[in-house]
Amino acid sequence: MDENDALMNIGAFARRVGLAPSALRFYDDCDVLRPAHVDDATGYRYYAADQEPRAVLVRRLREAGMPLTDASVVLDGTREEARAVLEGHAVRARETAASARSAIEEILRDLPGGVHRTAVARLGGAELASAVRQVAPAVASAALREEFPVLGCVLIELDHQEVRLVATDRYRLSVRALRPTSIGPIGPIGGDPCRILVEAAKLKKAACWALRMPEIRIEADEQGVRLHSDTAVRDLPTADGTFPDYRMILDNLPATRHRIITNRTALRAAIAAAGHDGPLTLRADDQQLTLTPRGSAPSTPPAICTGPPLRIAFDPGVLLPALDAGVGPDVLLEISSPSGPVIVRSADQGSFTTLVMPVHDTSADGKG
């Protein structure tokens, strides 16, 4: 049997490798993919089966937008030369895509109605549930929500790097930042984050569902928030209102003058044992922390105290949930003054921050 009988004509080979016959003729003319045999009488091109890998690679390189001069290096150069060309093309492709996206977004902004933005982020389901657990306790009580409904909501904020959950009742502010595994279109580069308000009760129910999912895709736009798993979708309708500018609060915090590091469990136990009959006074002096509940004996849990002597009072009902929301054995209190917001941090989770307002220390009235 003639060896040419084992060859494929250009049409059959084109279908096999996913290239048009016209493209194969072009690659022949460019000396990129020469046929195995050309009939002298008819000029018909024929290809061998062992040419298929090269043809498929040519197709993939062209689909990636690679010029033929660079593609030839990948096809016929050394491994090192091919890697250098591919990496260089990847950098240029990213830069081109970013420029194109910026140009399109600018055009969209000029269209009537502006940009319809949909933000997309992927998170672990357990990670999202943990963030909701930490932040949701900071929403306002039912009585305060009747007057200020927005304080019964959690702000979900997506920008180009993070997903943030924020809640406040005006006496406490909780912020949890999450780093998604991927984050999609947010809108104009450098523009404002996508900000969505969701009722805390609905978000907590959705978090219980998300806890069982390995990964959750968050989609947020003007119509609401949708949580996608591999098999289901949970809708979270948005709430109306203007959420307090928490960034302004954080950016304008006074400089820290006092730092107290103590065991979170011990501090929590001392507060819980004191009850909620009145303010809890904290006194830090000479590396000693003293807790004095109203009407109870003081306690001195181990602590590291830095800064000048300090006396500050808290409502146990406000401080205790802030401690419960943290993780790890230690808690850090950063204090600027006895009357300013106190930052409550966890040494094991820098992405979660709570602000707690102190109260008037009635036990110090009349004392110099």
N, C-alpha and C positions, 0 to 999 in steps of 0.2 A: 504494500500500500504506500502511496506517495506520502512523504512526510507532511506535505501541505494539506493533506486531508484532515490532519489533527488541528489545523489552525482555524481561527474564527474570523468571519468577515467583520467588517467595521461595525455593522449594525448590531450583530450579536455581542461583540466585545463591548460596545458602548452601553448596551443594556446591562451587561454583567457588572461593569465598574461604575455605572451611574454618571457617565459623561455623554454629551451629545456627539454624534458623528462629526459635526462641524468643529467641535472642540478638539477631537482627536486629530483631525486634519491640521488644525492650527498648531497643536503641540508637535506634530511631525515636522511642519515647516520650521518651527523654532528649535528643532533638535532636542526637545525635552522628552518626547516619548515617540520613538521611531517604531513603525510596525516591524514585525518579524519578517514579513515578506511583502513585496509589491509586484503584482503581475505586470510583466513587461508589455504585454499586448493591451491589456485593459486599463492598467493603472490602479486597479483595485488593491486596497490595503488589507492585509491579514495580520492577526495578532495571536500570540501564543498564550497559553494559560499561565505560564510563569511570569508574564508581564503584568498580571492583575495587581499584585501588591504595589508596584510602582505607579500604575494608573490610579489606584485608590488614593495613594499618598499625594499625587498631583492634585486630585480633586479636593482633598481635605485642605491642602495648602491654599488653593485658590478660593475655597469657601471662606478661609480665614483672611482673605484679602491680601495675600502675599504676592508681591511682584514676581514675575518669572525669573528675573536675575537673582533674587534671593532664593526662590524655590529651587533653582538649579544647584545652589550651594548645599541646600538641605538634601537634595537627591543624590548628589555626586561628590560632595565634599567630605572631609573627615568628621568624626563625631563631634570634636571640639568646635569646628567651624559651623556645623549645623546648629549646635546648641547656642552659639553666640548670635547667629542670625535669628533664630526663633525667639530668644529672649529680647533682642532688640526690637523685633516686630511687635512683641507683646506690649512693650512699653509704649511704642508709638500708637498702637491700637487703643490703649487706655487713654492716652492723651487726646486722640482724635474723638473718641466716644465722649469724653468729658466736655470737649469744646462743642460738639454737636448738641449734647444735652443742654448746655448752657444757652446756646443760640436758640434752640427750640423753646426753652422755658421763657426766654425773653420775648419771643414772638407770641407765645401763649398769654403772657401778661398783658400784651397790647391788644389782644382780642376782647370783644365785648364779653363781660362777665368774668374776666380774669382767669386764673388757674384753678381748675378743680383738682384738689390735691387728695391723693390716697396714700397713706403711709402704711408700710408693710414691715413687720419685724418678726423674727423667729426667736423663740425662747424655750427653754425647758419648762414643761408644765409644772414641775415641783418648784422651780425657781420663781415662777410667776405667783404660785399659790403662797409661797413664803413671803414674798414682797407684800401681797395683799394682807396677809396675817399681821405683818409688822405695821403697816400704815393705817389700815382701817380703824383701829381703836382710837385714832386721833380725831375722827369726825365728831361733830357736835352731838349733844344729847337731843332727845326728841323735842324737848321744850324749846331749845335754841334753834333747832331746825325749822320749827314752825315760823319763827321770825326771820331766819336767814336760811332758806332752803339750800343754798349753794354749799353751806357748811356741812351738809349731810352727804356730800359727794366726794369722790376721789378724783383728782385731776390725773389723767393719763397724758403724758407729754412725750412725744417722739421727735427726736432730731436726727442728725446724720451720724451720731455716735452712740446714743443711749436711749433707753426707755426709762422714764421716771414716773413714779407714783407719789402723789403728794396729798396730804390731808391735814386739816387744821380745825380746831374749835375756838381759835383766837387765844387760848391759853397754852396750847401745845401745837407744835408743827412737826410733822414727820415726813421725811423725804427718803425714798429708796431708789437708788440708781441701779439699773440693770444693763449689762453689756450683752446685746443679742448676738446669736451666732451669725446672723445676717440681717441687714436692714435695707429696705427697698426705697423707692422714690418717696421723698418727703416734700418735694416742691422745689422752689428756686434755691440754688446753692447759696448758702449764707443767709437764707431767709429765716423767718420765724419758725419755731418748732410747730408741729401739729399738736394742738391742745384739745382734749376731749374731756368733758365732765360726765361721770357715770355715778349713779346712786350707789352708795357704799353697800347697801343690802344686796343689790343685784350683782355687784362685783364679787362679793363674798360667795354667793351661790355659784357663780361661774368659776371661781377659784377652786372650790371643792371638786368641781368637774375636771378642771385642768390638772389637778394634782395627780390624776391617774394617767395622764398622757405623757409620753416621752418627750414630745415636742408640740408646741403651740405656735401657730402663725397668727399674729395680730394684724388685722386690717382696720384702719381708722380713717374716716372721712367725715364730711358734714352730716351724713345720715346716721352715723353711729359707729360702734366698734363691733367687730366680728372676731370671734376666736375660732380658729380652724384647727381641728386635729386631722389625722389621716382619714377618718370616717365620718366626722360630724362637724356641725357648725353651731356655735352659740352666739346669738345676737344680744348685744348690750346697747339699748337705745341711749342716746345722749340726753343730758339734762341742760336746761337753759340757765343762764346766769354768768356772772363775771367772778371768777375765782380770785381770791386775794393774791397780790403780787408777791409770791414767796421769795422770788429771786432778790427783790429789793430788800426784803427783810434779812436774807442771808448776807447780801453784799454790804449791808450797813451795820453789821454787828460790831460793837466796840472790840478793841483788842482784849485778849484774854489776860487777866491778871492772876488768877488762881486756877490751879489744876488739882483735882482730887482723883486718885486712882484707888479703887477699893473692890472688894469681892462683891460681885453683883448679887449673888444669892444671900450673902450675909446682910447686905444693905436692904435687900427686899424683905428678908425675915424680920429685921428690926422695925421696918416701917409697918409691915402687916401686924406685928404684935402690938404696936402702939394704937392701932385702930384709926378711926377717922374723926375723932372728937375735936380736933383743932390742928393748928399748924405744927409741923415738925421742924425743929430748929437744928441746923447743922453748924458746928463750929470747928474750924480747922486752924490749928496753931501748933507750931513746934512738932511737925510730923505726926500729929494726933488728930483723929477725927472723932468728934463727939456728937452723938445724936440724942436730942432731948425732945421726946414727944410731950405734948401738954398733959400734965397730970401723971406722968410716968417717970420712972428712974432713967437716967441717961445710960447709953451704951457706947462702947468705944471699939468698933470693928477695926481690924488692921487696915491701914491706908497709907498711901504716899501722898503727901500734901506739899505743894510748892506755891510760892507767893506769900504775900503778907498775911497776917492774921485775918480770918474771915468769920463772919456770922451771917447766916442766910436762912430763910424759912421757906418751906414748901407746903402746899396742900397735898397731903398723902394720896388723896384720890387722883391727883394729876401726875405726881412723880411715880407712883407705883406702876401704872400702865406703861409709862415710858421705859422703866426697867424691864418689865415683862416682854416688851417688844424686842429687846436686844438679844444677842447670842453670845456665847462664850462665858468664861468665868469672871472676867473683869469688866468694870465699867469706868469710863472716864467722864468726869464733869469738868467742863471748861466754863469758867465764870469770870465775867467782866466786872460786875458790881452786885451788891445785894438786891438791887432792884431791876437789873437788866435780864434779858433772856439768857438761860443757861443751856449750853449745848451738852447733850447726853450722847456719848459715843460708845461703841463697842470696839475693843482692841482687835477682835476677830472679824470685824466686818466694817471696813471703812466706807462702804457704799450706803450705809444706813445712818441717817442723822435725825435726831429729835431735839426740838427746842422746847423748853419748859419755862414758863414764867414763875418766878418766885412770888411769895405773898408777904404782906407786912408782918414783921416779927413783933407780935404784941408782947412777947416776953421781955423784949428789950426796952419797952416804953418806960420812961422815967429813969433809965440807967445811963450813965455817962459813957 
